[in-house]
Amino acid sequence: MTFLARVGGEEFGVLLTDIDTERAKALAERIRENVERLTGDNPEYAIPQKVTISIGAVVTQENTLNPNEIYRLADNALYEAKETGRNKVVVRDVVNFCESP
């Protein structure tokens, strides 16, 4: 199952099932590269400035996290991508998540 939604402003959420960490990283990187390639100096497209994206993702096993935890961890990964240089992918593998008190 795949589900895509706008979660606010310029942020989108994608829910994928049956995907492991390596495939998630590869997919996110492919999306990032394609966005970068479609803008800037590419004369085939009307967007004159370079557009890049930062991607934060969480990979977990079914029923390990609730939706709010998944969203929070993905959001943290996104902000890590932005704070460490932008135009990059940060994927967190959270198999056994437990919150500290």
PyMOL CGO cylinders between C-alpha atoms (Angstrom):
from pymol import cmd
from pymol.cgo import CYLINDER

trace = [
    CYLINDER, 0.00, 0.00, 0.00, 1.20, 3.52, -0.77, 0.3, 1, 1, 1, 1, 1, 1,
    CYLINDER, 1.20, 3.52, -0.77, -0.38, 6.68, 0.60, 0.3, 1, 1, 1, 1, 1, 1,
    CYLINDER, -0.38, 6.68, 0.60, 0.68, 10.26, -0.16, 0.3, 1, 1, 1, 1, 1, 1,
    CYLINDER, 0.68, 10.26, -0.16, -0.60, 13.35, 1.67, 0.3, 1, 1, 1, 1, 1, 1,
    CYLINDER, -0.60, 13.35, 1.67, 0.32, 16.98, 2.10, 0.3, 1, 1, 1, 1, 1, 1,
    CYLINDER, 0.32, 16.98, 2.10, 1.03, 17.53, 5.79, 0.3, 1, 1, 1, 1, 1, 1,
    CYLINDER, 1.03, 17.53, 5.79, 1.56, 21.27, 5.64, 0.3, 1, 1, 1, 1, 1, 1,
    CYLINDER, 1.56, 21.27, 5.64, 3.16, 24.01, 3.60, 0.3, 1, 1, 1, 1, 1, 1,
    CYLINDER, 3.16, 24.01, 3.60, 5.89, 22.41, 1.55, 0.3, 1, 1, 1, 1, 1, 1,
    CYLINDER, 5.89, 22.41, 1.55, 5.90, 19.11, 3.45, 0.3, 1, 1, 1, 1, 1, 1,
    CYLINDER, 5.90, 19.11, 3.45, 4.47, 15.84, 2.20, 0.3, 1, 1, 1, 1, 1, 1,
    CYLINDER, 4.47, 15.84, 2.20, 4.13, 12.47, 3.87, 0.3, 1, 1, 1, 1, 1, 1,
    CYLINDER, 4.13, 12.47, 3.87, 4.36, 9.12, 2.13, 0.3, 1, 1, 1, 1, 1, 1,
    CYLINDER, 4.36, 9.12, 2.13, 3.40, 5.84, 3.76, 0.3, 1, 1, 1, 1, 1, 1,
    CYLINDER, 3.40, 5.84, 3.76, 4.89, 2.73, 2.15, 0.3, 1, 1, 1, 1, 1, 1,
    CYLINDER, 4.89, 2.73, 2.15, 4.40, -0.82, 3.32, 0.3, 1, 1, 1, 1, 1, 1,
    CYLINDER, 4.40, -0.82, 3.32, 6.66, -3.82, 2.76, 0.3, 1, 1, 1, 1, 1, 1,
    CYLINDER, 6.66, -3.82, 2.76, 9.85, -1.82, 2.24, 0.3, 1, 1, 1, 1, 1, 1,
    CYLINDER, 9.85, -1.82, 2.24, 13.16, -2.34, 3.98, 0.3, 1, 1, 1, 1, 1, 1,
    CYLINDER, 13.16, -2.34, 3.98, 15.70, 0.29, 4.96, 0.3, 1, 1, 1, 1, 1, 1,
    CYLINDER, 15.70, 0.29, 4.96, 17.95, -0.11, 1.92, 0.3, 1, 1, 1, 1, 1, 1,
    CYLINDER, 17.95, -0.11, 1.92, 15.05, 0.12, -0.52, 0.3, 1, 1, 1, 1, 1, 1,
    CYLINDER, 15.05, 0.12, -0.52, 13.64, 3.14, 1.35, 0.3, 1, 1, 1, 1, 1, 1,
    CYLINDER, 13.64, 3.14, 1.35, 17.02, 4.90, 1.14, 0.3, 1, 1, 1, 1, 1, 1,
    CYLINDER, 17.02, 4.90, 1.14, 17.38, 4.08, -2.55, 0.3, 1, 1, 1, 1, 1, 1,
    CYLINDER, 17.38, 4.08, -2.55, 13.87, 5.31, -3.37, 0.3, 1, 1, 1, 1, 1, 1,
    CYLINDER, 13.87, 5.31, -3.37, 14.28, 8.54, -1.39, 0.3, 1, 1, 1, 1, 1, 1,
    CYLINDER, 14.28, 8.54, -1.39, 17.65, 9.20, -3.01, 0.3, 1, 1, 1, 1, 1, 1,
    CYLINDER, 17.65, 9.20, -3.01, 16.20, 8.58, -6.47, 0.3, 1, 1, 1, 1, 1, 1,
    CYLINDER, 16.20, 8.58, -6.47, 13.40, 11.07, -5.78, 0.3, 1, 1, 1, 1, 1, 1,
    CYLINDER, 13.40, 11.07, -5.78, 15.90, 13.65, -4.49, 0.3, 1, 1, 1, 1, 1, 1,
    CYLINDER, 15.90, 13.65, -4.49, 18.15, 13.25, -7.52, 0.3, 1, 1, 1, 1, 1, 1,
    CYLINDER, 18.15, 13.25, -7.52, 15.24, 13.53, -9.97, 0.3, 1, 1, 1, 1, 1, 1,
    CYLINDER, 15.24, 13.53, -9.97, 13.95, 16.75, -8.39, 0.3, 1, 1, 1, 1, 1, 1,
    CYLINDER, 13.95, 16.75, -8.39, 17.43, 18.25, -8.54, 0.3, 1, 1, 1, 1, 1, 1,
    CYLINDER, 17.43, 18.25, -8.54, 17.90, 17.14, -12.15, 0.3, 1, 1, 1, 1, 1, 1,
    CYLINDER, 17.90, 17.14, -12.15, 14.60, 18.68, -13.31, 0.3, 1, 1, 1, 1, 1, 1,
    CYLINDER, 14.60, 18.68, -13.31, 15.51, 22.24, -12.39, 0.3, 1, 1, 1, 1, 1, 1,
    CYLINDER, 15.51, 22.24, -12.39, 18.30, 24.76, -12.60, 0.3, 1, 1, 1, 1, 1, 1,
    CYLINDER, 18.30, 24.76, -12.60, 20.42, 24.51, -15.73, 0.3, 1, 1, 1, 1, 1, 1,
    CYLINDER, 20.42, 24.51, -15.73, 18.14, 22.04, -17.49, 0.3, 1, 1, 1, 1, 1, 1,
    CYLINDER, 18.14, 22.04, -17.49, 16.83, 23.88, -20.61, 0.3, 1, 1, 1, 1, 1, 1,
    CYLINDER, 16.83, 23.88, -20.61, 13.91, 21.44, -21.00, 0.3, 1, 1, 1, 1, 1, 1,
    CYLINDER, 13.91, 21.44, -21.00, 12.11, 22.87, -17.97, 0.3, 1, 1, 1, 1, 1, 1,
    CYLINDER, 12.11, 22.87, -17.97, 10.68, 26.30, -17.25, 0.3, 1, 1, 1, 1, 1, 1,
    CYLINDER, 10.68, 26.30, -17.25, 11.89, 26.52, -13.67, 0.3, 1, 1, 1, 1, 1, 1,
    CYLINDER, 11.89, 26.52, -13.67, 14.86, 28.92, -13.85, 0.3, 1, 1, 1, 1, 1, 1,
    CYLINDER, 14.86, 28.92, -13.85, 16.16, 28.37, -10.34, 0.3, 1, 1, 1, 1, 1, 1,
    CYLINDER, 16.16, 28.37, -10.34, 17.53, 25.22, -8.78, 0.3, 1, 1, 1, 1, 1, 1,
    CYLINDER, 17.53, 25.22, -8.78, 15.04, 23.34, -6.62, 0.3, 1, 1, 1, 1, 1, 1,
    CYLINDER, 15.04, 23.34, -6.62, 16.16, 20.71, -4.14, 0.3, 1, 1, 1, 1, 1, 1,
    CYLINDER, 16.16, 20.71, -4.14, 14.44, 18.61, -1.51, 0.3, 1, 1, 1, 1, 1, 1,
    CYLINDER, 14.44, 18.61, -1.51, 15.38, 17.20, 1.85, 0.3, 1, 1, 1, 1, 1, 1,
    CYLINDER, 15.38, 17.20, 1.85, 13.85, 13.88, 2.86, 0.3, 1, 1, 1, 1, 1, 1,
    CYLINDER, 13.85, 13.88, 2.86, 13.44, 12.41, 6.32, 0.3, 1, 1, 1, 1, 1, 1,
    CYLINDER, 13.44, 12.41, 6.32, 12.16, 8.86, 6.66, 0.3, 1, 1, 1, 1, 1, 1,
    CYLINDER, 12.16, 8.86, 6.66, 11.52, 6.20, 9.28, 0.3, 1, 1, 1, 1, 1, 1,
    CYLINDER, 11.52, 6.20, 9.28, 11.52, 2.45, 8.67, 0.3, 1, 1, 1, 1, 1, 1,
    CYLINDER, 11.52, 2.45, 8.67, 9.86, 0.31, 11.31, 0.3, 1, 1, 1, 1, 1, 1,
    CYLINDER, 9.86, 0.31, 11.31, 8.12, -3.01, 11.71, 0.3, 1, 1, 1, 1, 1, 1,
    CYLINDER, 8.12, -3.01, 11.71, 4.35, -3.23, 11.71, 0.3, 1, 1, 1, 1, 1, 1,
    CYLINDER, 4.35, -3.23, 11.71, 2.73, -2.22, 15.01, 0.3, 1, 1, 1, 1, 1, 1,
    CYLINDER, 2.73, -2.22, 15.01, 6.03, -1.09, 16.57, 0.3, 1, 1, 1, 1, 1, 1,
    CYLINDER, 6.03, -1.09, 16.57, 5.13, 2.62, 16.63, 0.3, 1, 1, 1, 1, 1, 1,
    CYLINDER, 5.13, 2.62, 16.63, 1.93, 4.58, 16.67, 0.3, 1, 1, 1, 1, 1, 1,
    CYLINDER, 1.93, 4.58, 16.67, 1.29, 7.12, 13.89, 0.3, 1, 1, 1, 1, 1, 1,
    CYLINDER, 1.29, 7.12, 13.89, 2.26, 10.11, 16.05, 0.3, 1, 1, 1, 1, 1, 1,
    CYLINDER, 2.26, 10.11, 16.05, 5.63, 8.52, 16.91, 0.3, 1, 1, 1, 1, 1, 1,
    CYLINDER, 5.63, 8.52, 16.91, 6.30, 7.72, 13.27, 0.3, 1, 1, 1, 1, 1, 1,
    CYLINDER, 6.30, 7.72, 13.27, 5.46, 11.29, 12.23, 0.3, 1, 1, 1, 1, 1, 1,
    CYLINDER, 5.46, 11.29, 12.23, 7.64, 12.80, 14.97, 0.3, 1, 1, 1, 1, 1, 1,
    CYLINDER, 7.64, 12.80, 14.97, 10.64, 10.61, 14.11, 0.3, 1, 1, 1, 1, 1, 1,
    CYLINDER, 10.64, 10.61, 14.11, 10.27, 11.28, 10.37, 0.3, 1, 1, 1, 1, 1, 1,
    CYLINDER, 10.27, 11.28, 10.37, 9.99, 15.01, 11.08, 0.3, 1, 1, 1, 1, 1, 1,
    CYLINDER, 9.99, 15.01, 11.08, 13.16, 14.85, 13.20, 0.3, 1, 1, 1, 1, 1, 1,
    CYLINDER, 13.16, 14.85, 13.20, 14.96, 13.04, 10.36, 0.3, 1, 1, 1, 1, 1, 1,
    CYLINDER, 14.96, 13.04, 10.36, 13.77, 15.71, 7.91, 0.3, 1, 1, 1, 1, 1, 1,
    CYLINDER, 13.77, 15.71, 7.91, 15.08, 18.52, 10.09, 0.3, 1, 1, 1, 1, 1, 1,
    CYLINDER, 15.08, 18.52, 10.09, 18.37, 16.69, 10.51, 0.3, 1, 1, 1, 1, 1, 1,
    CYLINDER, 18.37, 16.69, 10.51, 18.65, 16.55, 6.71, 0.3, 1, 1, 1, 1, 1, 1,
    CYLINDER, 18.65, 16.55, 6.71, 17.97, 20.29, 6.51, 0.3, 1, 1, 1, 1, 1, 1,
    CYLINDER, 17.97, 20.29, 6.51, 20.32, 21.23, 9.35, 0.3, 1, 1, 1, 1, 1, 1,
    CYLINDER, 20.32, 21.23, 9.35, 23.23, 19.18, 8.00, 0.3, 1, 1, 1, 1, 1, 1,
    CYLINDER, 23.23, 19.18, 8.00, 23.34, 20.65, 4.54, 0.3, 1, 1, 1, 1, 1, 1,
    CYLINDER, 23.34, 20.65, 4.54, 19.93, 20.31, 2.84, 0.3, 1, 1, 1, 1, 1, 1,
    CYLINDER, 19.93, 20.31, 2.84, 19.34, 18.45, -0.42, 0.3, 1, 1, 1, 1, 1, 1,
    CYLINDER, 19.34, 18.45, -0.42, 19.92, 15.13, 1.29, 0.3, 1, 1, 1, 1, 1, 1,
    CYLINDER, 19.92, 15.13, 1.29, 18.19, 12.04, 2.64, 0.3, 1, 1, 1, 1, 1, 1,
    CYLINDER, 18.19, 12.04, 2.64, 18.15, 10.90, 6.28, 0.3, 1, 1, 1, 1, 1, 1,
    CYLINDER, 18.15, 10.90, 6.28, 16.54, 7.51, 6.95, 0.3, 1, 1, 1, 1, 1, 1,
    CYLINDER, 16.54, 7.51, 6.95, 16.16, 6.12, 10.46, 0.3, 1, 1, 1, 1, 1, 1,
    CYLINDER, 16.16, 6.12, 10.46, 15.69, 2.40, 11.01, 0.3, 1, 1, 1, 1, 1, 1,
    CYLINDER, 15.69, 2.40, 11.01, 13.63, 2.08, 14.17, 0.3, 1, 1, 1, 1, 1, 1,
    CYLINDER, 13.63, 2.08, 14.17, 12.97, -1.61, 14.74, 0.3, 1, 1, 1, 1, 1, 1,
    CYLINDER, 12.97, -1.61, 14.74, 12.71, -1.58, 18.52, 0.3, 1, 1, 1, 1, 1, 1,
    CYLINDER, 12.71, -1.58, 18.52, 11.58, 1.89, 19.49, 0.3, 1, 1, 1, 1, 1, 1,
    CYLINDER, 11.58, 1.89, 19.49, 11.12, 2.77, 23.13, 0.3, 1, 1, 1, 1, 1, 1,
    CYLINDER, 11.12, 2.77, 23.13, 10.66, 6.23, 24.60, 0.3, 1, 1, 1, 1, 1, 1,
    CYLINDER, 10.66, 6.23, 24.60, 12.82, 7.36, 27.51, 0.3, 1, 1, 1, 1, 1, 1,
    CYLINDER, 12.82, 7.36, 27.51, 10.87, 8.83, 30.43, 0.3, 1, 1, 1, 1, 1, 1,
]
cmd.load_cgo(trace, "trace")
